[in-house]
Amino acid sequence: MLSKLASSDKIDPSDIVDIDLAINSIPENLQEAMRKTLHEKASRE
């Protein structure tokens, strides 16, 4: 699921919860940056 965040320009909003859960398994200092990226990609048109 995290690879989806890294590889695609646009994230399906329905995938946000699954990706967010996957982010919980990584070190906290990386989590914030990944969540920011996730929400930016999900809100892109």
PQR file with spaces between the fields and no chain letter, atoms N, CA, C, O and H, PARSE charges and radii, in Angstrom:
ATOM       1  N    MET     1       0.825   -1.201    0.000 -0.4000 1.5000
ATOM       2  CA   MET     1       0.000    0.000    0.000 -0.0000 2.0000
ATOM       3  C    MET     1       0.865    1.260    0.000  0.5500 1.7000
ATOM       4  O    MET     1       0.530    2.244   -0.659 -0.5500 1.4000
ATOM       5  N    LEU     2       1.980    1.231    0.740 -0.4000 1.5000
ATOM       6  CA   LEU     2       2.856    2.409    0.739 -0.0000 2.0000
ATOM       7  C    LEU     2       3.504    2.624   -0.617  0.5500 1.7000
ATOM       8  O    LEU     2       3.804    3.759   -0.988 -0.5500 1.4000
ATOM       9  H    LEU     2       2.253    0.431    1.275  0.4000 1.0000
ATOM      10  N    SER     3       3.722    1.547   -1.359 -0.4000 1.5000
ATOM      11  CA   SER     3       4.311    1.691   -2.692 -0.0000 2.0000
ATOM      12  C    SER     3       3.357    2.452   -3.617  0.5500 1.7000
ATOM      13  O    SER     3       3.790    3.150   -4.534 -0.5500 1.4000
ATOM      14  H    SER     3       3.478    0.625   -1.057  0.4000 1.0000
ATOM      15  N    LYS     4       2.066    2.307   -3.366 -0.4000 1.5000
ATOM      16  CA   LYS     4       1.064    3.040   -4.142 -0.0000 2.0000
ATOM      17  C    LYS     4       1.230    4.541   -3.916  0.5500 1.7000
ATOM      18  O    LYS     4       1.107    5.335   -4.848 -0.5500 1.4000
ATOM      19  H    LYS     4       1.714    1.740   -2.621  0.4000 1.0000
ATOM      20  N    LEU     5       1.508    4.919   -2.673 -0.4000 1.5000
ATOM      21  CA   LEU     5       1.740    6.326   -2.350 -0.0000 2.0000
ATOM      22  C    LEU     5       2.978    6.842   -3.072  0.5500 1.7000
ATOM      23  O    LEU     5       2.990    7.961   -3.586 -0.5500 1.4000
ATOM      24  H    LEU     5       1.608    4.274   -1.916  0.4000 1.0000
ATOM      25  N    ALA     6       4.003    6.028   -3.103 -0.4000 1.5000
ATOM      26  CA   ALA     6       5.268    6.453   -3.713 -0.0000 2.0000
ATOM      27  C    ALA     6       5.195    6.492   -5.236  0.5500 1.7000
ATOM      28  O    ALA     6       5.836    7.335   -5.863 -0.5500 1.4000
ATOM      29  H    ALA     6       3.994    5.120   -2.686  0.4000 1.0000
ATOM      30  N    SER     7       4.425    5.594   -5.835 -0.4000 1.5000
ATOM      31  CA   SER     7       4.487    5.431   -7.285 -0.0000 2.0000
ATOM      32  C    SER     7       3.434    6.189   -8.083  0.5500 1.7000
ATOM      33  O    SER     7       3.625    6.422   -9.276 -0.5500 1.4000
ATOM      34  H    SER     7       3.904    4.909   -5.326  0.4000 1.0000
ATOM      35  N    SER     8       2.334    6.576   -7.459 -0.4000 1.5000
ATOM      36  CA   SER     8       1.308    7.221   -8.285 -0.0000 2.0000
ATOM      37  C    SER     8       1.198    8.712   -7.990  0.5500 1.7000
ATOM      38  O    SER     8       1.463    9.168   -6.877 -0.5500 1.4000
ATOM      39  H    SER     8       2.179    6.386   -6.489  0.4000 1.0000
ATOM      40  N    ASP     9       0.799    9.459   -9.018 -0.4000 1.5000
ATOM      41  CA   ASP     9       0.640   10.901   -8.875 -0.0000 2.0000
ATOM      42  C    ASP     9      -0.669   11.256   -8.193  0.5500 1.7000
ATOM      43  O    ASP     9      -0.788   12.298   -7.549 -0.5500 1.4000
ATOM      44  H    ASP     9       0.583    9.089   -9.922  0.4000 1.0000
ATOM      45  N    LYS    10      -1.638   10.385   -8.341 -0.4000 1.5000
ATOM      46  CA   LYS    10      -2.953   10.654   -7.780 -0.0000 2.0000
ATOM      47  C    LYS    10      -3.402    9.433   -6.986  0.5500 1.7000
ATOM      48  O    LYS    10      -3.254    8.298   -7.440 -0.5500 1.4000
ATOM      49  H    LYS    10      -1.541    9.538   -8.864  0.4000 1.0000
ATOM      50  N    ILE    11      -3.942    9.670   -5.815 -0.4000 1.5000
ATOM      51  CA   ILE    11      -4.397    8.595   -4.941 -0.0000 2.0000
ATOM      52  C    ILE    11      -5.927    8.627   -4.901  0.5500 1.7000
ATOM      53  O    ILE    11      -6.537    9.690   -4.791 -0.5500 1.4000
ATOM      54  H    ILE    11      -4.061   10.592   -5.446  0.4000 1.0000
ATOM      55  N    ASP    12      -6.519    7.463   -4.991 -0.4000 1.5000
ATOM      56  CA   ASP    12      -7.968    7.371   -4.865 -0.0000 2.0000
ATOM      57  C    ASP    12      -8.331    7.656   -3.402  0.5500 1.7000
ATOM      58  O    ASP    12      -7.801    7.007   -2.501 -0.5500 1.4000
ATOM      59  H    ASP    12      -6.023    6.599   -5.081  0.4000 1.0000
ATOM      60  N    PRO    13      -9.222    8.610   -3.159 -0.5600 1.5000
ATOM      61  CA   PRO    13      -9.586    8.925   -1.774  0.2800 2.0000
ATOM      62  C    PRO    13     -10.021    7.706   -0.961  0.5500 1.7000
ATOM      63  O    PRO    13      -9.860    7.692    0.259 -0.5500 1.4000
ATOM      64  N    SER    14     -10.563    6.693   -1.614 -0.4000 1.5000
ATOM      65  CA   SER    14     -10.984    5.495   -0.883 -0.0000 2.0000
ATOM      66  C    SER    14      -9.803    4.689   -0.348  0.5500 1.7000
ATOM      67  O    SER    14      -9.971    3.839    0.526 -0.5500 1.4000
ATOM      68  H    SER    14     -10.694    6.704   -2.606  0.4000 1.0000
ATOM      69  N    ASP    15      -8.616    4.956   -0.874 -0.4000 1.5000
ATOM      70  CA   ASP    15      -7.417    4.251   -0.404 -0.0000 2.0000
ATOM      71  C    ASP    15      -6.740    4.957    0.772  0.5500 1.7000
ATOM      72  O    ASP    15      -5.820    4.405    1.376 -0.5500 1.4000
ATOM      73  H    ASP    15      -8.480    5.646   -1.585  0.4000 1.0000
ATOM      74  N    ILE    16      -7.179    6.158    1.099 -0.4000 1.5000
ATOM      75  CA   ILE    16      -6.501    6.931    2.142 -0.0000 2.0000
ATOM      76  C    ILE    16      -6.442    6.180    3.468  0.5500 1.7000
ATOM      77  O    ILE    16      -5.391    6.145    4.108 -0.5500 1.4000
ATOM      78  H    ILE    16      -7.926    6.607    0.609  0.4000 1.0000
ATOM      79  N    VAL    17      -7.542    5.585    3.886 -0.4000 1.5000
ATOM      80  CA   VAL    17      -7.566    4.908    5.183 -0.0000 2.0000
ATOM      81  C    VAL    17      -6.570    3.755    5.217  0.5500 1.7000
ATOM      82  O    VAL    17      -5.835    3.595    6.191 -0.5500 1.4000
ATOM      83  H    VAL    17      -8.395    5.614    3.366  0.4000 1.0000
ATOM      84  N    ASP    18      -6.545    2.954    4.156 -0.4000 1.5000
ATOM      85  CA   ASP    18      -5.619    1.824    4.103 -0.0000 2.0000
ATOM      86  C    ASP    18      -4.170    2.290    4.121  0.5500 1.7000
ATOM      87  O    ASP    18      -3.335    1.707    4.813 -0.5500 1.4000
ATOM      88  H    ASP    18      -7.142    3.085    3.365  0.4000 1.0000
ATOM      89  N    ILE    19      -3.872    3.326    3.370 -0.4000 1.5000
ATOM      90  CA   ILE    19      -2.502    3.832    3.330 -0.0000 2.0000
ATOM      91  C    ILE    19      -2.129    4.451    4.677  0.5500 1.7000
ATOM      92  O    ILE    19      -1.007    4.287    5.155 -0.5500 1.4000
ATOM      93  H    ILE    19      -4.550    3.799    2.807  0.4000 1.0000
ATOM      94  N    ASP    20      -3.069    5.154    5.274 -0.4000 1.5000
ATOM      95  CA   ASP    20      -2.818    5.767    6.579 -0.0000 2.0000
ATOM      96  C    ASP    20      -2.497    4.700    7.621  0.5500 1.7000
ATOM      97  O    ASP    20      -1.612    4.891    8.454 -0.5500 1.4000
ATOM      98  H    ASP    20      -3.981    5.287    4.885  0.4000 1.0000
ATOM      99  N    LEU    21      -3.209    3.584    7.577 -0.4000 1.5000
ATOM     100  CA   LEU    21      -2.914    2.479    8.498 -0.0000 2.0000
ATOM     101  C    LEU    21      -1.523    1.913    8.248  0.5500 1.7000
ATOM     102  O    LEU    21      -0.809    1.577    9.192 -0.5500 1.4000
ATOM     103  H    LEU    21      -3.928    3.428    6.900  0.4000 1.0000
ATOM     104  N    ALA    22      -1.138    1.808    6.988 -0.4000 1.5000
ATOM     105  CA   ALA    22       0.197    1.314    6.658 -0.0000 2.0000
ATOM     106  C    ALA    22       1.269    2.277    7.161  0.5500 1.7000
ATOM     107  O    ALA    22       2.335    1.852    7.606 -0.5500 1.4000
ATOM     108  H    ALA    22      -1.719    2.082    6.221  0.4000 1.0000
ATOM     109  N    ILE    23       0.983    3.561    7.088 -0.4000 1.5000
ATOM     110  CA   ILE    23       1.932    4.570    7.568 -0.0000 2.0000
ATOM     111  C    ILE    23       2.180    4.405    9.069  0.5500 1.7000
ATOM     112  O    ILE    23       3.276    4.691    9.550 -0.5500 1.4000
ATOM     113  H    ILE    23       0.117    3.906    6.726  0.4000 1.0000
ATOM     114  N    ASN    24       1.178    3.949    9.802 -0.4000 1.5000
ATOM     115  CA   ASN    24       1.338    3.757   11.248 -0.0000 2.0000
ATOM     116  C    ASN    24       2.447    2.775   11.604  0.5500 1.7000
ATOM     117  O    ASN    24       2.939    2.786   12.733 -0.5500 1.4000
ATOM     118  H    ASN    24       0.288    3.716    9.411  0.4000 1.0000
ATOM     119  N    SER    25       2.845    1.933   10.666 -0.4000 1.5000
ATOM     120  CA   SER    25       3.850    0.911   10.958 -0.0000 2.0000
ATOM     121  C    SER    25       5.284    1.413   10.751  0.5500 1.7000
ATOM     122  O    SER    25       6.237    0.670   10.986 -0.5500 1.4000
ATOM     123  H    SER    25       2.445    1.924    9.749  0.4000 1.0000
ATOM     124  N    ILE    26       5.440    2.653   10.316 -0.4000 1.5000
ATOM     125  CA   ILE    26       6.793    3.177   10.085 -0.0000 2.0000
ATOM     126  C    ILE    26       7.169    4.197   11.166  0.5500 1.7000
ATOM     127  O    ILE    26       6.297    4.676   11.892 -0.5500 1.4000
ATOM     128  H    ILE    26       4.666    3.256   10.125  0.4000 1.0000
ATOM     129  N    PRO    27       8.463    4.533   11.277 -0.5600 1.5000
ATOM     130  CA   PRO    27       8.903    5.475   12.318  0.2800 2.0000
ATOM     131  C    PRO    27       8.164    6.815   12.243  0.5500 1.7000
ATOM     132  O    PRO    27       7.859    7.314   11.160 -0.5500 1.4000
ATOM     133  N    GLU    28       7.889    7.377   13.410 -0.4000 1.5000
ATOM     134  CA   GLU    28       7.074    8.593   13.497 -0.0000 2.0000
ATOM     135  C    GLU    28       7.615    9.771   12.705  0.5500 1.7000
ATOM     136  O    GLU    28       6.843   10.551   12.146 -0.5500 1.4000
ATOM     137  H    GLU    28       8.138    6.972   14.289  0.4000 1.0000
ATOM     138  N    ASN    29       8.929    9.907   12.654 -0.4000 1.5000
ATOM     139  CA   ASN    29       9.481   11.072   11.943 -0.0000 2.0000
ATOM     140  C    ASN    29       9.182   11.016   10.451  0.5500 1.7000
ATOM     141  O    ASN    29       9.170   12.055    9.790 -0.5500 1.4000
ATOM     142  H    ASN    29       9.555    9.274   13.108  0.4000 1.0000
ATOM     143  N    LEU    30       8.939    9.826    9.906 -0.4000 1.5000
ATOM     144  CA   LEU    30       8.575    9.705    8.492 -0.0000 2.0000
ATOM     145  C    LEU    30       7.070    9.804    8.277  0.5500 1.7000
ATOM     146  O    LEU    30       6.611   10.160    7.191 -0.5500 1.4000
ATOM     147  H    LEU    30       8.948    8.982   10.443  0.4000 1.0000
ATOM     148  N    GLN    31       6.310    9.488    9.311 -0.4000 1.5000
ATOM     149  CA   GLN    31       4.853    9.440    9.169 -0.0000 2.0000
ATOM     150  C    GLN    31       4.257   10.776    8.735  0.5500 1.7000
ATOM     151  O    GLN    31       3.415   10.819    7.837 -0.5500 1.4000
ATOM     152  H    GLN    31       6.683    9.198   10.193  0.4000 1.0000
ATOM     153  N    GLU    32       4.684   11.848    9.359 -0.4000 1.5000
ATOM     154  CA   GLU    32       4.104   13.155    9.055 -0.0000 2.0000
ATOM     155  C    GLU    32       4.333   13.539    7.598  0.5500 1.7000
ATOM     156  O    GLU    32       3.425   14.022    6.921 -0.5500 1.4000
ATOM     157  H    GLU    32       5.368   11.813   10.087  0.4000 1.0000
ATOM     158  N    ALA    33       5.555   13.319    7.127 -0.4000 1.5000
ATOM     159  CA   ALA    33       5.866   13.653    5.740 -0.0000 2.0000
ATOM     160  C    ALA    33       5.050   12.801    4.771  0.5500 1.7000
ATOM     161  O    ALA    33       4.573   13.295    3.750 -0.5500 1.4000
ATOM     162  H    ALA    33       6.292   12.927    7.677  0.4000 1.0000
ATOM     163  N    MET    34       4.893   11.528    5.095 -0.4000 1.5000
ATOM     164  CA   MET    34       4.133   10.646    4.204 -0.0000 2.0000
ATOM     165  C    MET    34       2.661   11.009    4.197  0.5500 1.7000
ATOM     166  O    MET    34       2.019   10.968    3.148 -0.5500 1.4000
ATOM     167  H    MET    34       5.280   11.126    5.925  0.4000 1.0000
ATOM     168  N    ARG    35       2.118   11.362    5.355 -0.4000 1.5000
ATOM     169  CA   ARG    35       0.705   11.761    5.399 -0.0000 2.0000
ATOM     170  C    ARG    35       0.475   13.028    4.592  0.5500 1.7000
ATOM     171  O    ARG    35      -0.535   13.160    3.901 -0.5500 1.4000
ATOM     172  H    ARG    35       2.640   11.395    6.207  0.4000 1.0000
ATOM     173  N    LYS    36       1.416   13.959    4.684 -0.4000 1.5000
ATOM     174  CA   LYS    36       1.306   15.204    3.915 -0.0000 2.0000
ATOM     175  C    LYS    36       1.275   14.875    2.424  0.5500 1.7000
ATOM     176  O    LYS    36       0.447   15.402    1.682 -0.5500 1.4000
ATOM     177  H    LYS    36       2.237   13.852    5.245  0.4000 1.0000
ATOM     178  N    THR    37       2.175   14.007    1.995 -0.4000 1.5000
ATOM     179  CA   THR    37       2.217   13.584    0.592 -0.0000 2.0000
ATOM     180  C    THR    37       0.914   12.897    0.201  0.5500 1.7000
ATOM     181  O    THR    37       0.359   13.161   -0.865 -0.5500 1.4000
ATOM     182  H    THR    37       2.848   13.579    2.598  0.4000 1.0000
ATOM     183  N    LEU    38       0.436   12.022    1.063 -0.4000 1.5000
ATOM     184  CA   LEU    38      -0.805   11.284    0.810 -0.0000 2.0000
ATOM     185  C    LEU    38      -1.965   12.241    0.565  0.5500 1.7000
ATOM     186  O    LEU    38      -2.699   12.095   -0.412 -0.5500 1.4000
ATOM     187  H    LEU    38       0.887   11.807    1.929  0.4000 1.0000
ATOM     188  N    HIS    39      -2.129   13.212    1.444 -0.4000 1.5000
ATOM     189  CA   HIS    39      -3.273   14.104    1.317 -0.0000 2.0000
ATOM     190  C    HIS    39      -3.120   15.069    0.140  0.5500 1.7000
ATOM     191  O    HIS    39      -4.111   15.461   -0.476 -0.5500 1.4000
ATOM     192  H    HIS    39      -1.533   13.330    2.238  0.4000 1.0000
ATOM     193  N    GLU    40      -1.888   15.447   -0.170 -0.4000 1.5000
ATOM     194  CA   GLU    40      -1.678   16.280   -1.360 -0.0000 2.0000
ATOM     195  C    GLU    40      -2.057   15.516   -2.625  0.5500 1.7000
ATOM     196  O    GLU    40      -2.724   16.053   -3.509 -0.5500 1.4000
ATOM     197  H    GLU    40      -1.082   15.128    0.330  0.4000 1.0000
ATOM     198  N    LYS    41      -1.626   14.260   -2.703 -0.4000 1.5000
ATOM     199  CA   LYS    41      -1.923   13.466   -3.899 -0.0000 2.0000
ATOM     200  C    LYS    41      -3.411   13.150   -3.999  0.5500 1.7000
ATOM     201  O    LYS    41      -3.965   13.110   -5.098 -0.5500 1.4000
ATOM     202  H    LYS    41      -1.084   13.823   -1.986  0.4000 1.0000
ATOM     203  N    ALA    42      -4.052   12.926   -2.869 -0.4000 1.5000
ATOM     204  CA   ALA    42      -5.470   12.580   -2.886 -0.0000 2.0000
ATOM     205  C    ALA    42      -6.332   13.783   -3.275  0.5500 1.7000
ATOM     206  O    ALA    42      -7.421   13.616   -3.825 -0.5500 1.4000
ATOM     207  H    ALA    42      -3.601   12.958   -1.977  0.4000 1.0000
ATOM     208  N    SER    43      -5.850   14.980   -2.993 -0.4000 1.5000
ATOM     209  CA   SER    43      -6.671   16.146   -3.280 -0.0000 2.0000
ATOM     210  C    SER    43      -6.413   16.719   -4.676  0.5500 1.7000
ATOM     211  O    SER    43      -7.109   17.635   -5.114 -0.5500 1.4000
ATOM     212  H    SER    43      -4.966   15.115   -2.546  0.4000 1.0000
ATOM     213  N    ARG    44      -5.429   16.186   -5.355 -0.4000 1.5000
ATOM     214  CA   ARG    44      -5.127   16.658   -6.708 -0.0000 2.0000
ATOM     215  C    ARG    44      -6.212   16.249   -7.692  0.5500 1.7000
ATOM     216  O    ARG    44      -6.788   15.166   -7.598 -0.5500 1.4000
ATOM     217  H    ARG    44      -4.864   15.442   -4.999  0.4000 1.0000
ATOM     218  N    GLU    45      -6.469   17.120   -8.614 -0.4000 1.5000
ATOM     219  CA   GLU    45      -7.485   16.789   -9.627 -0.0000 2.0000
ATOM     220  C    GLU    45      -6.816   16.279  -10.883  0.5500 1.7000
ATOM     221  O    GLU    45      -7.496   15.946  -11.854 -0.5500 1.4000
ATOM     222  H    GLU    45      -6.001   18.001   -8.691  0.4000 1.0000
